[in-house]
Amino acid sequence: MNMKTNAFARARAMASAISAMMAAGLSGFELKQGIFGLGPYVSRGKGGKVARRPTGIAAARRAALKKRNRAKHRAACKGGRSC
């Protein structure tokens, strides 16, 4: 099957089912029950990016903060003070 002709086939089928229910003139409760009967649309997750551990500026900030804290601690411990 060609991927372009079959793109979003499940979503289109659900949309057409909902529009058919709306065209039938169902009441609010009946319409809600019909839509509930279709079930949720669940994406198959095709083509998404792989979740990775965040890197970049946040990691650099944490490393700089840790370096400053270590330097402050060393400075506080000099001169015979207890740490």
N, C-alpha and C positions, 0 to 999 in steps of 0.2 A: 504494500500500500504506500502511496505517496504521502509523505509526512505533511506536506502543505495542505492537501485536501482533507486530511484527518486531524488537523490541528484543532484542539479544543472541542473535539467531538462530544465529550461528556458534558461539557459546559453548555454547548449549544443544545443538546438534548434536554437538559434540565431547564434551560430558558424557554424552549418551545413548550415544554410541559406546563410551566408556570403561566405562560401567556395563554395557553389553551384553557387553563382553569379560570383565568381572569375573564376570558372571552365568554365562558359559559355562564357568567353572571352569578357566581357563587357568593354567598354571604361572607362576611368577614371571618366568622368562626370556621365555616366550611373550607374557605380558601386557606386559612391557617392550617387546618388539619391536612389538607391536600399537599401543601408545601412541606409540612412536617413528614408526611408519608414518603416523600421523595428521598429524604435522608440528607445528610450534609454533603457538600461538595468538598472532597479531600484531594488536594493536589498530590500528584505522584512525585513531585520534587525533581522533575527533569530539568537539566540545564542550570541548576543552581550552583553557586560557588561553594567550595568546601569551607566549612567554618574552621578558622584557625585562631590560635592564641593571639590576642592583640599585641602588637609591637609598635615601636616608633616612639613618639614623643612622650607617651605616658611612662614607658619603661625607662627612658632617659631621665625623666624627672625623678622617678623613684630612685634610680642609681645616684643621681646628684644629691638628693636629700639624705640618702644613707651615708654618702661620703662626708657631707657636712656634719651629720650627727656624730659620726665616728671621730672627726677632727675635734669637735666640741667636747666630746667625752675625754679624749686624750688630753686636751688642754686643761680640763677641769681636774684631771687626776694628777697633773704635774704639781710639784711643790709640796709633796708629802701629804696631800689630802687623801682621805679614804674614799674609795669608790664602791 
